Amino acid sequence: MNFNILNEIFVLTARRSIKRQYRYFILDRTRLSEPEIRHVMARILEEKKFCYGIEIATKKKHKISGDTMERSALTDLVIYGKNKLSGSPIWVEFKRGQPEIGKIAKDFIKMTKEPSINGACFFHVLPKINSIEKKSNDRAKKAVIKKYSDAYELVDKDKCDKKWFVLFILDSNSKQYYFLQKNDICNIDSFDDGQWMDLK
């Protein structure tokens, strides 16, 4: 899967999450939880005939939540391609609002250490806030990008396995999305050089 196809899937997920009402699946657009967004993306992957998995265990072992023993972690969603054996998979981790930097860093560590994936992505949702001023919303957008930058600095790059990286942020208030792509997750120089675009 190339960046253009991935971007198309992400944009379609964003558009359906804030604009479309499904017949049977009721989206809480005032909240837009991570599982809801993942469900929308999974439906789109099925429509486009891409294989995927949910809560897939990592091959690399990690210490989780203060555990003394290392064990497999879980990945929110894994995209395999048109069939499960066609190329290396792509990881997608979902985040919402203004999470703790440590929680983002934990996913970065999983992404950088895993040897068997082609690319790693964050799909981040800034939920709708009624009567928010543009200046406040702009500050929130900058703050969440900085959190990814700060979290990335906590990652040990010496143990990094090369793969491409995408950060996608959906702002439900302005109906815009941010798309940042990097060819090597081990060498991200900046998180500020992506582009905000209108969700049409």
N, C-alpha and C positions, 0 to 999 in steps of 0.2 A: 504494500500500500504506500503510495507516495503522499507528499504533503498536501497536494491539491485535493485528493480524495478525502484525506483525513479532515482537512479544513471544511470541506463540504458537509461531512457527517457532523462535525462539531457545530457549524452554523445552523444546520437543520435542527439539531437538538436544541440549540438555544432558541430558535424561532418558535418551535412547537411548545417549548416550555413556558414561554411568556405570551404567546398569541393564540395558539390553537387549543380548543377543548375537545378531548377525545369523547367518544360516545359512552364508553363504559369506564374508562380510567379517569378518575377525578383528580386533577392537579390542584393543590393548594397554592395558588400563585402568590399569596401573601407571605408564604413561608419558603417554598421551593427547597425542600430537603434534598440531601445528597442521594438517598435511595430513589426519590421521584425522578431526578434528573437521569440517574443511571437507567431507570426503567424506560424512559423516553428514548435514550440512546440505544438501548437493547432492541427496542421495536424497530428503530431505523436500520440497525445492522441486519435484522432479519429481513426487512423489506429489500435491502440491497444484497441479500444472500451472502453476508459475511458470517463466518463462524465466530463465536465468542464464548467466554466463560465468565462466571461471577464468583468472587471470593476464591480465587485460585491461589494455591500455596506456592511460595517461592521455592526455588531449588537451593538457594543459598540459605544457610542458617543464620539467625539473628537472635540477640538478646532482647527480649520484649518485656517492657513494663517492670524492669528491675529483676527479672528472672536471672538466676545464676547459671542456668543451662541455656544453650542456644537451641532454637527450634525454628521451623518454617514460619514466616509471616504470611499474611494474606494480601492479595491485590484486589482492588475494587472490581475492575473489569479488565479482561484480556481479549484483544482482537487478534484472531488467528489468520484471517484472510478468507479466500473463497472456499478453502477446505483447511482442516486443522494441520495438515502436513505441508502446506504451501508457504514456505519461508518462516522466518522468525516472528514470534508474536510481538504485539505492541501493548504496553501497559497503560492503563488510564486510572489515575487516582482522582477522586472527587473531593472538593473542599467547598466550604460555605462560609460567608460572612468574614469575620476577622479572627481566624484561628490562632492559637498559640504558635509561636515560631518553632518550638520544639516538635510539634506534631507535623509540621511541614518538613522539618529536618529529618524526622524518622522516615518519611516516605522517600526523601532524597537519598538517604543511605541505602534503603532497599533498592532503589532504581540504579544507583551507581555500582552496586556490588553484584547485581544479578548478571550472569554471563550469557544467558540464553535468549535475550530479547533484542529486537531490532531498534525499538524506540520506546521512549517513556514520556508520558503526558500528564499534566494536571488540567482538570476541567474545574474551574472555580466559579462559584455563583455568588454575586453580591445581591441579596434579596431586596425586594421593593420595600421602601420606607415611605409612608405617606407624608406629604408636605415637606420633604427634605429639600433644602436649598441647594442650588447648583454648586456653590463654593464648598459646602459640606460634603456633597457627593464627590466632587473632584478630589478633596482631601482623602476620602475613603478609598478611592481608586488608586491614588499614589501610595497610600499606606499599605495596601495589600500587596502591591508590587514590591515595595521595600521589604516586606516580610519574607517574600521568596528569596530576595537577594541576601538578607541576613541569615536565613535558614541555610542557604547554599554554602555560606562561609563556614558553617559548622561541620561540613562534610570533609572527610579525609580523602583528598583527591589521589593520594598515592595508591589507594586500593580501588581505584575506579576502573570499570570496564566500559570501553567506548561504545556509545550508541547515540542516536539523535534525540533531541528533546523539544517538546512543545509546551508552552504555557498558554492556556485559553481562559480568559476571564469574561464572564457574562455579567454586565451591569443591568439589572432589571429596571433601575430607575431611569436611566437615559436611553435604554434599549440600544446599547452599544456593546461591542465585544472587542477584546484585546487579543491579538494573535502574535505570539513570539515563537520563532523557531530557531534552533541552534543545531549545527551539524554534529557537535560533540558535547555530551553532558559533562564530560571531564574538564572542559575548558570553556566555561560560560563567562565571558568578560563583562557582560552587562545584562540586566533585566529590563532596562528602560528603553531599549531600541526596538520594541515591538510597535504595533500600530493599532490605535483605536479606530473602529469602523462602525458605521451605522448598521443596525440589524434590519435589513429591508424585507 
